[in-house]
Amino acid sequence: MTATQFTALFVSALATNVVIKFWLAYRQLGHVAAHRAEVPAAFHEKVDLAAHQKAADYTRALIRLDMLTVLFEAALLLGFTLGGGIQWLSTWVTGAFSGTLMQGTVLIVSVLMLQSILESPFDLYRTFNIEVRFGFNKMTLKLYLLDALKGLLLGAALGLPLLFGVLWLMERMGDLWWLYVWGVWVLFNLLLLFIYPTYIAPLFNDFEPLQDEAQKARIEELLHRCGFSASGLFVMDGSKRSTHGNAYFTGFGKTKRIVFFDTLLERLTANEVDAVLAHELGHFKHRHVIKRIAFTFALSLGFLWLLAQLLHAQWFYQGLGITGQSTALALLLFFMVMPVFTFLLHPIASAYSRKHEFEADAYAASHTDAHELVNALVKLYQDNAKTLTPDPLYATFYESHPPAPIRIAHLQKIGGFK
């Protein structure tokens, strides 16, 4: 392949992505608006019209912001690549720093920092405009900035040694460097799974042991029935940032813990909490987490092998507007442009995730009352202003969970009720 051919392929793929994303967004906007005036028949008794319309308006506001984000991110990618941004930064870094490892680390960090800063207005607008407008945001600007600072310091503490090590392996381990890098990547992610619950998550939220003894006894009985052991039951102060509710289990091995948002416990009944927890346990019982980790590791191995094939391909660099060649440039360019060429695989990943959700729902229905899970899901849809009427094609591309009508109809079928 020549550099000119790769440039044409890259620009065509990027333009196609933007067109498809806009087409899907317009479908979602139109579909949600067309069903805004009436609550779907399956939800007439559970959701009032005001809540349904709030969800529709919230969804449409997020979609409009997403459309602007798509345009900006495409323009930014072009600016970094064909527009000469990375080339300019590479030239500056080469002149300002000595040593290829230091130069490569500074180059990648500079691009990532600049990208984060330029994209931050979109997150700020979502947090302090859209989330405020619809009554979800509880975060102050001070807390937002403090989270950003903590994230930056944590990223530096964990990411910089990893990045430096990866670049060192790429330069020193010969043609099979990608296998060594993959091994380090796997070990790094497994380490994060172990330390996240007890060392990282508490940097951003407070986690208190569940105090309600009656509820604690119910949950422990459910855990015993499902054959699940955890290091503790915790309540997270999610209300410090948002009114959205959730529950999850985190950690790996002996560090597994179950976490409830305080907003979820305030909203759901004890039976509904049990049903939501049983759904999360269904993911554990069906080994969904392990399957996803294994899939991610296998995919990363494939990507690293592909990067190894491109490392010395001059057309790859020149096709993206770069005159030089280096391990850092290859790593940076590869992971910046790869999403452009993998976007059309989104429906496959979404379908795989929705399959897991159906399996977890079925598991919950076999260990708790399916009707309670339906009630809990409806409340969560309301509290999170999740639309009950997404466009089917949009959902196929983006939704990791089944659309509400399909999911609840599935629960009603396996639960034997309407």
Wavefront OBJ file of the C-alpha trace (Angstrom):
o trace
v 0.000 0.000 0.000
v 1.206 3.514 -0.748
v 0.959 6.504 1.560
v -1.541 8.174 -0.778
v -3.752 5.099 -0.790
v -3.711 4.870 2.992
v -4.546 8.566 3.305
v -7.553 8.071 1.034
v -8.611 4.987 3.007
v -8.297 6.804 6.339
v -10.216 9.894 5.204
v -12.927 7.753 3.588
v -13.333 5.635 6.723
v -13.483 8.711 8.960
v -16.062 10.406 6.711
v -18.127 7.221 6.610
v -18.075 7.030 10.399
v -19.271 10.608 10.746
v -22.074 10.081 8.211
v -23.261 6.868 9.884
v -23.114 8.383 13.361
v -25.138 11.406 12.215
v -27.647 9.172 10.426
v -28.103 7.056 13.558
v -28.394 10.182 15.715
v -31.096 11.654 13.447
v -32.963 8.347 13.594
v -32.793 8.389 17.396
v -33.922 12.021 17.586
v -36.862 11.382 15.290
v -37.932 8.099 16.866
v -37.861 9.456 20.424
v -39.731 12.617 19.383
v -42.384 10.600 17.526
v -43.151 8.589 20.675
v -42.856 11.454 23.155
v -46.582 12.175 23.405
v -47.626 8.801 24.775
v -46.225 6.296 27.249
v -45.747 2.842 25.634
v -48.665 0.521 26.403
v -46.491 -1.887 28.422
v -45.612 0.947 30.839
v -48.974 2.721 31.204
v -49.414 1.606 34.795
v -45.822 2.195 35.887
v -44.616 5.402 34.192
v -46.471 8.701 34.059
v -46.411 10.922 30.980
v -44.272 13.630 32.619
v -41.490 11.153 33.417
v -41.690 9.666 29.912
v -41.402 13.104 28.321
v -38.530 14.068 30.605
v -36.645 10.959 29.447
v -37.354 11.835 25.814
v -36.121 15.403 26.225
v -33.034 14.287 28.167
v -32.186 11.706 25.513
v -32.540 14.242 22.706
v -30.362 16.767 24.542
v -27.598 14.168 24.941
v -27.859 13.133 21.294
v -27.471 16.725 20.101
v -24.355 17.091 22.248
v -23.040 13.789 20.905
v -23.440 15.055 17.345
v -21.306 18.105 18.105
v -18.778 15.846 19.829
v -18.554 13.585 16.772
v -17.769 16.533 14.510
v -15.225 17.992 16.906
v -13.432 14.684 17.500
v -13.208 14.024 13.755
v -11.786 17.508 13.147
v -9.358 17.083 16.046
v -8.130 13.744 14.704
v -7.562 15.280 11.286
v -5.762 18.198 12.927
v -3.433 15.903 14.842
v -2.678 13.703 11.824
v -3.016 15.188 8.333
v -3.177 18.689 9.769
v 0.371 18.369 11.127
v -0.314 18.565 14.882
v 1.550 15.397 15.847
v 4.323 16.182 13.368
v 4.836 19.606 14.971
v 4.812 18.150 18.487
v 7.234 15.413 17.441
v 9.663 17.964 16.025
v 9.425 20.065 19.191
v 9.909 17.088 21.516
v 12.931 15.858 19.536
v 14.588 19.224 19.919
v 13.660 19.757 23.579
v 14.443 16.326 25.051
v 17.198 13.772 24.678
v 16.801 10.014 24.495
v 14.191 8.201 22.446
v 12.340 6.838 25.486
v 11.950 10.262 27.068
v 11.000 11.818 23.739
v 8.400 9.135 23.070
v 6.885 9.388 26.545
v 6.653 13.184 26.394
v 5.149 13.091 22.900
v 2.381 10.649 23.811
v 1.586 12.383 27.106
v 1.504 15.784 25.355
v -0.981 14.601 22.734
v -3.216 12.892 25.303
v -3.189 15.941 27.588
v -3.939 18.317 24.739
v -6.728 16.072 23.494
v -8.255 15.881 26.979
v -8.127 19.650 27.464
v -9.686 20.398 24.073
v -12.503 17.886 24.633
v -13.233 18.955 28.226
v -15.795 21.688 27.303
v -18.167 18.961 26.079
v -18.006 17.135 29.405
v -18.396 20.404 31.294
v -21.463 21.307 29.245
v -23.013 17.906 29.865
v -22.318 18.023 33.601
v -23.179 21.634 34.354
v -25.846 22.271 31.735
v -27.712 19.164 30.626
v -27.411 17.261 33.924
v -28.361 20.396 35.879
v -31.260 21.211 33.563
v -32.814 17.788 34.098
v -32.153 17.706 37.830
v -29.423 15.062 37.967
v -26.201 16.883 38.759
v -25.076 17.283 42.360
v -21.433 17.963 41.555
v -19.876 21.345 42.260
v -17.194 22.845 40.030
v -14.728 22.417 42.911
v -15.486 18.692 43.129
v -15.290 18.361 39.340
v -11.839 19.957 39.279
v -10.707 17.914 42.281
v -11.776 14.702 40.496
v -9.887 15.821 37.402
v -6.751 16.506 39.449
v -6.970 13.146 41.216
v -7.469 11.418 37.874
v -4.451 13.213 36.441
v -2.193 12.292 39.349
v -3.433 8.712 39.384
v -2.939 8.444 35.640
v 0.604 9.743 35.999
v 1.428 7.386 38.877
v 0.118 4.303 37.072
v 0.320 5.232 33.408
v 3.746 6.817 33.078
v 5.714 3.762 34.295
v 3.551 1.549 32.078
v 4.068 3.760 29.029
v 7.803 4.026 29.620
v 8.033 0.250 30.033
v 6.037 -0.428 26.863
v 8.245 1.866 24.794
v 11.347 0.235 26.269
v 10.063 -3.233 25.337
v 9.176 -2.080 21.824
v 12.711 -0.858 21.295
v 14.673 -3.623 23.047
v 12.808 -6.923 22.593
v 13.249 -7.405 18.838
v 10.543 -8.689 16.507
v 8.573 -10.367 19.296
v 8.270 -7.205 21.378
v 4.476 -7.346 21.017
v 4.312 -10.563 23.041
v 6.287 -9.002 25.896
v 4.139 -5.870 25.807
v 1.010 -7.985 25.850
v 2.246 -9.871 28.910
v 2.930 -6.621 30.751
v -0.478 -5.261 29.709
v -2.257 -8.361 31.030
v -0.419 -8.227 34.362
v -1.090 -4.498 34.695
v -4.835 -4.929 34.167
v -5.040 -7.868 36.572
v -3.246 -5.757 39.164
v -5.781 -2.963 38.668
v -8.634 -5.407 39.209
v -7.138 -6.357 42.570
v -6.286 -2.879 43.844
v -9.198 -0.853 42.433
v -11.802 -1.593 45.156
v -9.582 -0.878 48.151
v -7.066 1.683 46.890
v -8.383 3.531 43.821
v -12.173 3.821 44.162
v -11.942 5.330 47.700
v -9.934 8.226 46.259
v -13.110 9.451 44.563
v -15.972 8.203 46.751
v -16.698 7.206 50.320
v -17.633 3.570 50.899
v -19.417 2.675 54.118
v -20.420 -0.838 55.214
v -24.135 -1.501 54.777
v -25.736 -0.598 58.123
v -29.285 -1.904 57.703
v -29.026 -5.240 59.541
v -32.277 -6.640 58.160
v -31.305 -5.817 54.600
v -27.775 -7.062 55.207
v -29.128 -10.403 56.452
v -31.386 -10.717 53.371
v -28.485 -9.995 51.039
v -26.127 -12.384 52.784
v -28.748 -15.121 52.540
v -29.088 -14.427 48.815
v -25.305 -14.528 48.393
v -25.148 -17.852 50.211
v -27.941 -19.231 48.048
v -26.085 -18.152 44.916
v -22.712 -19.442 46.103
v -21.094 -15.995 46.045
v -18.527 -14.772 48.557
v -17.559 -11.128 48.932
v -15.239 -9.160 51.173
v -18.096 -6.866 52.185
v -21.309 -5.012 51.346
v -20.752 -1.303 50.837
v -22.807 1.819 50.199
v -21.223 4.455 47.958
v -22.034 8.151 48.219
v -23.141 8.443 44.590
v -25.502 11.264 45.578
v -22.435 13.495 46.013
v -22.206 13.736 42.231
v -25.542 12.708 40.751
v -29.044 11.448 41.460
v -28.497 8.508 39.098
v -28.598 5.122 40.831
v -26.719 1.881 40.287
v -25.265 -1.218 41.919
v -22.269 -3.327 40.956
v -19.693 -5.780 42.218
v -16.054 -5.064 41.737
v -12.678 -6.577 42.399
v -11.205 -9.962 41.715
v -10.635 -13.049 43.835
v -10.671 -12.236 47.545
v -11.052 -8.502 46.879
v -14.584 -8.869 45.459
v -17.040 -6.477 47.044
v -20.648 -5.480 46.369
v -21.390 -1.772 46.076
v -24.756 -0.030 46.182
v -25.243 3.631 45.306
v -26.972 5.383 48.203
v -29.428 6.788 45.659
v -30.448 3.258 44.675
v -31.080 2.136 48.260
v -33.230 5.216 48.879
v -35.386 4.502 45.830
v -35.884 0.721 45.793
v -37.678 -1.590 48.193
v -35.783 -4.411 49.898
v -37.194 -6.977 47.447
v -36.221 -4.822 44.487
v -32.680 -4.416 45.825
v -32.453 -8.204 46.107
v -33.558 -8.564 42.484
v -31.017 -6.015 41.216
v -28.263 -7.709 43.198
v -29.319 -11.123 41.824
v -28.917 -9.684 38.323
v -25.365 -8.604 39.145
v -24.683 -12.021 40.638
v -25.946 -13.524 37.388
v -23.035 -11.845 35.610
v -20.696 -13.471 38.109
v -22.343 -16.891 37.920
v -22.210 -16.959 34.110
v -18.574 -15.781 34.244
v -19.374 -12.745 32.122
v -16.623 -10.682 33.706
v -14.016 -13.361 33.069
v -15.266 -13.830 29.508
v -15.035 -10.107 28.818
v -11.579 -9.889 30.330
v -10.429 -12.850 28.236
v -11.972 -11.319 25.114
v -10.286 -7.979 25.821
v -6.916 -9.649 26.342
v -7.280 -11.668 23.118
v -8.271 -8.537 21.201
v -5.344 -6.575 22.601
v -2.974 -9.358 21.528
v -4.342 -9.117 17.988
v -4.006 -5.342 17.960
v -0.411 -5.473 19.197
v 0.463 -8.022 16.509
v -1.061 -5.721 13.894
v 0.888 -2.777 15.296
v 4.069 -4.844 14.957
v 3.325 -5.292 11.244
v 2.885 -1.526 10.811
v 5.843 -0.445 12.930
v 8.259 -0.269 9.993
v 5.707 0.488 7.251
v 6.639 3.909 5.917
v 3.262 4.345 4.215
v 1.511 4.108 7.592
v 3.304 7.192 8.951
v 3.313 9.208 5.727
v -0.329 8.368 5.048
v -1.182 10.084 8.338
v 0.944 13.155 7.699
v 4.085 12.116 9.609
v 7.532 12.243 8.034
v 9.530 10.377 10.685
v 9.273 6.914 12.207
v 9.553 5.762 15.817
v 8.000 3.311 18.258
v 6.191 6.146 20.066
v 4.754 7.555 16.850
v 3.588 4.107 15.777
v 1.942 3.429 19.139
v 0.269 6.843 19.245
v -0.976 6.844 15.652
v -2.210 3.259 15.807
v -4.433 3.731 18.839
v -5.694 7.113 17.617
v -6.865 5.856 14.222
v -7.855 2.281 15.085
v -11.368 3.320 16.290
v -11.981 4.743 12.820
v -11.545 1.317 11.277
v -13.384 -0.666 13.956
v -16.535 1.452 14.390
v -18.687 -0.829 12.243
v -17.963 -3.657 14.690
v -19.986 -1.875 17.403
v -23.188 -3.872 16.753
v -21.305 -7.131 17.386
v -19.956 -5.914 20.732
v -23.366 -4.519 21.699
v -25.125 -7.776 20.804
v -22.620 -9.741 22.892
v -23.227 -7.451 25.866
v -27.024 -7.624 25.512
v -26.809 -11.424 25.462
v -25.086 -11.269 28.834
v -27.779 -8.952 30.181
v -30.529 -11.383 29.171
v -28.647 -14.218 30.867
v -28.190 -12.185 34.053
v -31.891 -11.266 34.036
v -32.841 -14.931 33.689
v -30.560 -15.822 36.586
v -32.117 -13.094 38.738
v -35.610 -14.335 37.866
v -34.656 -17.849 38.995
v -33.429 -16.668 42.420
v -35.763 -13.748 43.149
v -39.165 -12.535 42.011
v -38.962 -11.449 38.350
v -41.777 -8.989 39.031
v -39.559 -7.214 41.587
v -36.755 -6.908 39.025
v -39.200 -5.396 36.529
v -40.329 -2.874 39.143
v -36.716 -2.032 39.973
v -35.766 -1.601 36.319
v -38.711 0.709 35.680
v -37.680 2.864 38.635
v -34.092 2.954 37.416
v -35.229 3.896 33.915
v -37.236 6.730 35.442
v -34.494 7.912 37.808
v -31.868 7.857 35.045
v -34.303 9.284 32.456
v -33.556 6.397 30.122
v -35.856 6.530 27.129
v -38.393 3.726 26.800
v -38.571 4.219 23.033
v -35.080 4.134 21.465
v -34.700 3.738 17.724
v -34.078 0.001 17.121
v -31.129 0.539 14.769
v -29.528 3.098 17.065
v -29.889 0.656 19.959
v -28.336 -2.100 17.846
v -25.210 0.005 17.388
v -24.824 1.602 20.783
v -26.897 0.021 23.536
v -25.044 -2.433 25.765
v -28.336 -3.247 27.510
v -31.536 -4.419 25.775
v -34.090 -1.635 25.177
v -36.593 -1.381 28.030
v -39.649 -2.856 26.247
v -37.689 -5.888 24.997
v -35.943 -6.477 28.307
v -39.071 -6.251 30.400
v -41.083 -8.379 27.963
v -38.366 -11.025 28.286
v -38.605 -10.901 32.089
v -42.379 -11.112 31.967
v -42.142 -14.170 29.739
v -39.691 -16.085 31.914
v -41.512 -14.906 35.073
v -44.892 -16.003 33.766
v -46.736 -12.700 34.264
v -47.733 -9.540 32.406
l 1 2 3 4 5 6 7 8 9 10 11 12 13 14 15 16 17 18 19 20 21 22 23 24 25 26 27 28 29 30 31 32 33 34 35 36 37 38 39 40 41 42 43 44 45 46 47 48 49 50 51 52 53 54 55 56 57 58 59 60 61 62 63 64 65 66 67 68 69 70 71 72 73 74 75 76 77 78 79 80 81 82 83 84 85 86 87 88 89 90 91 92 93 94 95 96 97 98 99 100 101 102 103 104 105 106 107 108 109 110 111 112 113 114 115 116 117 118 119 120 121 122 123 124 125 126 127 128 129 130 131 132 133 134 135 136 137 138 139 140 141 142 143 144 145 146 147 148 149 150 151 152 153 154 155 156 157 158 159 160 161 162 163 164 165 166 167 168 169 170 171 172 173 174 175 176 177 178 179 180 181 182 183 184 185 186 187 188 189 190 191 192 193 194 195 196 197 198 199 200 201 202 203 204 205 206 207 208 209 210 211 212 213 214 215 216 217 218 219 220 221 222 223 224 225 226 227 228 229 230 231 232 233 234 235 236 237 238 239 240 241 242 243 244 245 246 247 248 249 250 251 252 253 254 255 256 257 258 259 260 261 262 263 264 265 266 267 268 269 270 271 272 273 274 275 276 277 278 279 280 281 282 283 284 285 286 287 288 289 290 291 292 293 294 295 296 297 298 299 300 301 302 303 304 305 306 307 308 309 310 311 312 313 314 315 316 317 318 319 320 321 322 323 324 325 326 327 328 329 330 331 332 333 334 335 336 337 338 339 340 341 342 343 344 345 346 347 348 349 350 351 352 353 354 355 356 357 358 359 360 361 362 363 364 365 366 367 368 369 370 371 372 373 374 375 376 377 378 379 380 381 382 383 384 385 386 387 388 389 390 391 392 393 394 395 396 397 398 399 400 401 402 403 404 405 406 407 408 409 410 411 412 413 414 415 416 417 418
